[in-house]
Amino acid sequence: MNGKSFFIDLTKCTACRGCQIACKQWHKLPAEKTRNVGSHQNPQDVSFTTYKLVRFTETVVDGKLNWLFFPEQCRHCVEPPCMAVAEHEGSILQDPLTGAVLFTDLTAKESIDNIRGACPYDIPRQDASGKIMAKCDMCIDRVHNGMLPACVQACPTGTMNFGDREDMLKLAEASLAKAKKKHPKAVLVDAESVRTIYLSAVDPGLYHKFMMAEARPMRLFTRKEALASLIRPLSRMTAG
């Protein structure tokens, strides 16, 4: 299991939102109309034009008031369920060099309920007019040219890290051991199954209900989808 991975150390995040802005700038995404809802978090959710969002959660942990910051993005699953349920070849791809999960314009042919429903992190979003789906693409153009993803490049605190998967897993384990001295409940979230690995200082569910896969029941495949997943690889082999 090679390729690239993010390691995001939430014990270092100050919610500066540099990553959120850098993502917008690099992808040339428009700003969204926002409103005051009593939180510094804006906008209120990821969207077709917001791939990266720093979530703010005010909660009580062990009797003390805590402000938890969660820079959310696609997890780039090692075995992407969104790609497994896609009905149109080429709509969702996995880059062989990095492992990045990429949406193409062919997602306009897919059902958003099907694709989003398969994601345990509730990430995919759809353009209301064109029906195309979008999300974080790991800044694939930057990475293929030897650059860091824009969000990582902009991070001033060391929260965002990116590199070869093996190196990121080692960094994650070392950071976890260090974090546990101050945060005994610290954990690495779904580290073996995703390429966006979070170090959570407290129960991941306190940051956001979709922070970890176990927080949401996985969507069950229908019989038709299960059969299709078997037929597609066979048809490609026959065509080859």
C-alpha positions as CSV (number, residue, x, y, z in Angstrom):
1,M,0.0,0.0,0.0
2,N,2.3,2.8,-1.3
3,G,1.4,6.2,-2.8
4,K,1.0,9.4,-0.8
5,S,-0.9,10.4,2.4
6,F,-1.8,13.4,4.5
7,F,-1.2,13.4,8.2
8,I,-3.2,16.0,10.0
9,D,-2.3,16.6,13.7
10,L,-5.3,18.2,15.3
11,T,-3.4,18.9,18.5
12,K,-1.6,21.6,16.6
13,C,-4.5,23.2,14.7
14,T,-5.3,26.8,15.6
15,A,-8.1,27.2,13.1
16,C,-6.3,29.9,11.2
17,R,-8.1,28.5,8.1
18,G,-5.0,29.1,6.0
19,C,-5.6,25.6,4.5
20,Q,-9.2,26.4,3.6
21,I,-8.2,29.6,1.8
22,A,-5.3,28.1,0.0
23,C,-7.5,25.3,-1.3
24,K,-9.9,28.0,-2.7
25,Q,-7.1,30.0,-4.2
26,W,-5.4,27.1,-5.9
27,H,-8.5,25.5,-7.4
28,K,-9.9,29.0,-8.3
29,L,-13.1,28.2,-6.4
30,P,-15.6,31.1,-5.8
31,A,-16.5,32.3,-2.3
32,E,-19.8,31.3,-0.8
33,K,-22.4,33.6,0.7
34,T,-22.2,33.1,4.4
35,R,-24.1,34.2,7.5
36,N,-23.6,34.6,11.2
37,V,-24.8,31.5,13.0
38,G,-23.0,32.1,16.2
39,S,-19.8,30.3,15.2
40,H,-16.6,31.3,13.5
41,Q,-17.1,28.3,11.1
42,N,-18.0,29.5,7.6
43,P,-19.4,28.1,5.4
44,Q,-21.5,25.6,7.4
45,D,-20.6,22.6,5.2
46,V,-18.3,21.3,2.5
47,S,-19.8,21.9,-1.0
48,F,-19.2,21.7,-4.7
49,T,-17.1,24.8,-4.3
50,T,-15.6,24.2,-0.9
51,Y,-13.4,21.2,-0.8
52,K,-11.7,22.0,2.5
53,L,-13.5,23.3,5.6
54,V,-12.3,24.0,9.1
55,R,-15.1,22.9,11.4
56,F,-15.5,24.5,14.9
57,T,-17.1,22.6,17.7
58,E,-17.5,23.9,21.2
59,T,-18.0,21.0,23.7
60,V,-17.2,19.8,27.2
61,V,-14.5,17.2,27.6
62,D,-13.7,15.8,31.0
63,G,-15.6,18.6,32.7
64,K,-13.7,21.3,30.8
65,L,-14.9,23.5,27.9
66,N,-13.0,22.7,24.7
67,W,-13.0,24.3,21.3
68,L,-12.2,21.6,18.7
69,F,-10.9,22.4,15.2
70,F,-11.3,19.9,12.4
71,P,-9.9,20.8,8.9
72,E,-12.2,18.4,6.9
73,Q,-11.5,17.0,3.4
74,C,-11.8,13.9,1.4
75,R,-10.0,11.0,3.0
76,H,-8.9,9.4,-0.3
77,C,-9.8,5.9,0.9
78,V,-7.3,3.1,0.1
79,E,-10.2,1.1,-1.3
80,P,-12.7,3.9,-2.2
81,P,-16.4,2.8,-1.7
82,C,-17.5,5.7,-4.0
83,M,-15.5,4.2,-6.9
84,A,-16.8,0.7,-6.1
85,V,-20.5,1.8,-6.6
86,A,-19.9,4.1,-9.6
87,E,-22.0,2.8,-12.5
88,H,-20.0,4.6,-15.3
89,E,-16.5,3.7,-16.1
90,G,-14.1,6.6,-15.8
91,S,-16.4,8.7,-13.6
92,I,-14.3,8.1,-10.5
93,L,-10.6,7.2,-10.8
94,Q,-7.7,6.3,-8.5
95,D,-4.4,7.7,-9.4
96,P,-1.8,4.8,-9.5
97,L,1.1,7.1,-8.4
98,T,-0.5,8.8,-5.4
99,G,-3.6,6.8,-4.6
100,A,-5.7,10.0,-4.9
101,V,-9.4,9.4,-5.6
102,L,-10.4,11.7,-8.4
103,F,-13.9,12.7,-9.7
104,T,-14.3,13.5,-13.4
105,D,-17.0,15.2,-15.4
106,L,-18.5,11.8,-16.0
107,T,-19.9,12.0,-12.4
108,A,-22.7,14.0,-14.0
109,K,-24.0,10.6,-15.1
110,E,-23.9,9.1,-11.6
111,S,-26.5,9.4,-8.9
112,I,-25.4,11.7,-6.1
113,D,-27.4,9.6,-3.6
114,N,-25.5,6.5,-4.7
115,I,-22.0,8.0,-4.6
116,R,-22.5,10.2,-1.5
117,G,-24.4,7.4,0.2
118,A,-21.4,5.0,-0.2
119,C,-19.0,7.5,1.5
120,P,-18.6,6.8,5.2
121,Y,-17.4,10.4,5.6
122,D,-20.3,12.1,3.7
123,I,-17.9,14.0,1.4
124,P,-19.1,14.1,-2.2
125,R,-21.1,17.1,-3.3
126,Q,-22.9,18.0,-6.6
127,D,-23.2,21.1,-8.7
128,A,-26.9,22.0,-8.8
129,S,-26.8,23.0,-12.4
130,G,-24.3,20.6,-14.1
131,K,-24.8,17.7,-11.8
132,I,-21.0,17.1,-11.7
133,M,-19.6,16.0,-8.4
134,A,-16.5,17.5,-6.7
135,K,-14.3,17.2,-3.7
136,C,-10.6,17.4,-2.7
137,D,-8.4,16.1,-5.4
138,M,-5.1,16.0,-3.4
139,C,-3.9,18.9,-5.5
140,I,-2.9,16.2,-8.0
141,D,-1.4,18.7,-10.4
142,R,0.9,20.1,-7.8
143,V,1.9,16.7,-6.4
144,H,2.7,15.3,-9.8
145,N,5.0,18.3,-10.3
146,G,6.9,17.7,-7.0
147,M,5.0,20.3,-5.0
148,L,3.0,20.0,-1.7
149,P,-0.8,20.3,-1.8
150,A,-1.8,23.9,-1.3
151,C,-3.3,23.3,2.1
152,V,-0.1,21.7,3.4
153,Q,2.0,24.5,1.9
154,A,-0.1,27.1,3.7
155,C,-0.2,25.6,7.1
156,P,1.9,27.6,9.6
157,T,1.7,25.2,12.6
158,G,2.7,21.8,11.3
159,T,-0.9,20.5,11.5
160,M,-0.9,19.6,7.8
161,N,1.7,17.1,6.6
162,F,2.0,15.2,3.3
163,G,4.4,12.7,1.8
164,D,5.0,9.1,1.0
165,R,2.5,6.9,2.9
166,E,5.1,4.9,4.8
167,D,6.7,8.1,6.1
168,M,3.3,9.7,7.1
169,L,2.3,6.5,9.0
170,K,5.6,6.7,10.9
171,L,5.1,10.4,11.6
172,A,1.6,9.7,12.7
173,E,2.6,6.9,15.2
174,A,5.4,9.1,16.6
175,S,3.1,12.1,17.0
176,L,0.5,9.9,18.6
177,A,3.0,8.7,21.2
178,K,3.9,12.2,22.0
179,A,0.3,13.5,22.1
180,K,-0.8,10.8,24.5
181,K,1.4,12.3,27.2
182,K,-1.0,15.3,27.3
183,H,-4.1,13.7,25.7
184,P,-4.4,10.1,27.0
185,K,-7.5,9.5,24.7
186,A,-5.6,10.6,21.6
187,V,-6.1,8.2,18.6
188,L,-5.3,8.0,14.9
189,V,-8.5,7.9,12.9
190,D,-9.0,5.1,10.4
191,A,-5.2,5.2,9.6
192,E,-5.1,1.8,7.8
193,S,-8.0,2.5,5.4
194,V,-7.5,6.2,4.4
195,R,-4.9,8.5,3.0
196,T,-6.0,11.4,5.1
197,I,-4.9,10.4,8.6
198,Y,-6.1,12.5,11.5
199,L,-4.6,12.5,15.0
200,S,-7.6,13.2,17.3
201,A,-6.8,14.5,20.8
202,V,-10.2,13.3,22.1
203,D,-13.1,11.0,21.0
204,P,-13.3,11.6,17.2
205,G,-17.1,11.8,17.4
206,L,-16.8,15.1,19.4
207,Y,-15.1,16.8,16.4
208,H,-17.8,15.8,13.9
209,K,-20.2,13.0,13.4
210,F,-18.6,11.9,10.2
211,M,-15.0,12.2,11.3
212,M,-14.5,8.4,11.5
213,A,-16.1,5.7,9.4
214,E,-17.6,3.9,12.5
215,A,-19.6,7.0,13.4
216,R,-21.9,6.3,10.4
217,P,-23.2,2.9,9.3
218,M,-21.7,1.9,6.0
219,R,-24.1,1.9,3.1
220,L,-25.1,-1.6,2.1
221,F,-24.8,-2.5,-1.5
222,T,-27.9,-3.7,-3.3
223,R,-27.9,-7.0,-5.1
224,K,-27.7,-5.2,-8.5
225,E,-24.7,-3.2,-7.4
226,A,-22.9,-6.3,-6.0
227,L,-23.4,-8.1,-9.3
228,A,-22.2,-5.0,-11.2
229,S,-19.0,-4.8,-9.2
230,L,-18.2,-8.4,-10.3
231,I,-19.3,-8.0,-13.9
232,R,-17.3,-4.7,-14.7
233,P,-13.8,-6.2,-14.0
234,L,-14.7,-9.3,-16.1
235,S,-16.0,-7.2,-19.0
236,R,-12.7,-5.2,-19.0
237,M,-10.7,-8.4,-19.0
238,T,-12.7,-9.7,-21.9
239,A,-12.4,-6.4,-23.8
240,G,-8.6,-6.6,-23.3
